[in-house]
Amino acid sequence: MSTVVFPRTAAVAAALTLAAAAAPAGACGLHEQPAQSVAAGPSAQTLVAAQLAHAHQLYRLGDLVIEGPFSRASAGQGRAGAAYMAITNTGDADDRLIAAVTEVSTVVELHTHSMDAQGVMRMREVEGGIPIPAGETVTLQPGGLHVMLMGLETRLTEGETYPLTLVFERAGRIEVLVSIGGVAAGAPPAAGHDHR
């Protein structure tokens, strides 16, 4: 596995080099399509960054970096869920998340929350997809933009994972592994979580 050059800092690239080298195939770390090689020696700063990179999944698809995909565990008999993540566009051209597909639910839509005229927060589908502007990070998070999973085929169980394919207008498709946290999770599960 080669590592990815992140244009923002060489320390991050070095950290990912260390994280990828230390992780066995299929373990926490970096997943990329395609990648550029970097060479870096470890330092205290890069070792700390490597530990942070190992805390959740990073994926690269062309100019896009998808970080920390996670879901909350199902509560009660709920048949809906959501997937969250950060998507950074390191390129010079805008892109757009236009669809997502997974085997864990019968319907997958891109959603957001917005305030209606009566001051009530409502969830609605995002028409035309979620813009990912060049040079920016778009965060899919509880209470905001998210991938909505309706008609769950199985409960989302804390500590497990499931595959989710993201479809971008320019970059194409990539499958990510979504980690399932607790019912109130606001971020990806911490390092040491189960990757099945």
PyMOL commands that set and color helices and strands:
alter all, ss='L'
color gray80, all
select helices_A, chain A and resi 10-22+44-54
alter helices_A, ss='H'
color red, helices_A
select strands_A, chain A and resi 30-33+58-61+64-72+80-89+95-101+105-115+121-125+130-132+137-140+146-152+161-168+172-181
alter strands_A, ss='S'
color yellow, strands_A
deselect
rebuild
show_as cartoon
